[in-house]
Amino acid sequence: MRKILVFLIVTIVLSGCAHNKSVYIPYNNNGHKDAIYEWAPHDDGGEWWYLTGYASDQNNKLYLYQITIFRGYVIHHVVSLLEAYALHLSFTDCSTGQHVFSEEIIFRPDEAYADSRCAVFKDSMMCLDNQQIKIVGKSDKLKLNIEGTSTKDATWHGKDGIIIMGHPEKPKERSYYYSYTNITTKGTIEFKDKKDNWIKIDGEGKAWFDRQWGKFSELGWEWFSFRFFDDEEIMLFPFPKTGSKEGTYIDKKGNAISFDNFTYNVKKFEMFNGKKIGLGWHVTVPFKEKEYEVVPIVEDQYNPSKLQDYWEGICKVFNSIGELVGYAIIETPGSAY
């Protein structure tokens, strides 16, 4: 089992095999409805469909949820390849600090697949119809049933939708990457509390969807998604080990600007599962109010994945005079430092 998981770690990121159902055509990053045609699997390596969102219930309690479907290949009996899918579901109750994470990996194409509209993993799925997104997530700990509408066209990151994955000097260290950064959502979340009782909440909020694929091997990244209350967004994609950085600013109308002249300082580090994770950041960017303090709402939002463990958490974003101006959902894997 350990060898299978090691291969899955590598091949979800690196592999490039058959079953291509879509052909990538470069775009600029000013937002394109054509991104809908890049939902299907690609030949370009490992890939994922990735959505993170926050929701508030009728009592204004705040919750974070995540659903991710990964696709790659594993080596079987040394000579053949098996198509593999993985599902991640996570949830954080910001009031109680409870964090829930579920993971499942399967190698049966009849139970998991993706086409030009849906990515499906057993009873879980993410489907896109124009700018309408439907989310269903099911595990033994968490159930999601959420619908959303993107208020902006898709944003392609980097140059023509291509992100440098930490190594500008290595042409193979690239990925294709677009996002729907402002999705209004509503629906239900069910989760098991600490006493193993199912709790159901109705909530409304916002989500951010990422579609990314490529053959890159660098895993030491961090990822920041600033979701400002004024309906603008900023994506930061730094690579601490190499110093490479990518960023995108998206204005209210969905116009996007790529940049790399930002800085961030980790305020403190904590250890999770023997891994060094940054928690709390001071960030400077060339847009909006220039400087921000980012503070995790709950410190333990760690996902102990067998593929690659990582911290994926919701944070508060404060401007230089201490005003709460948005939320940020940040990803930092155990391999970042």
Secondary structure, DSSP 8 states (H G I E B T S, - for coil): -HHHHHHHHHHHHH---S----------SS-BGGGGGG-S--SSSEEEEEEEEEEE-TT--EEEEEEEEEEEEEEETTTEEEEEEEEEEEEEETTT--EEEEEEEE--TTTEEE-SSEEEETTEEEEEETTEEEEEEE-SSEEEEEEEEESS-BEE-SBTTEEE-S-TT-TTSEEEEEEEEEEEEEEEEEEE-TTS-EEEEEEEEEEEEEEEEE--------EEEEEETTS-EEEEEE-TTT--EEEEEE-TTS-EEEE---EEEEEEEEEETTEEEEEEEEEE-SSTTSEEEEEESSS--EE--SS--EEEEEEEEE-TTS-EEEEEEEEEETT--
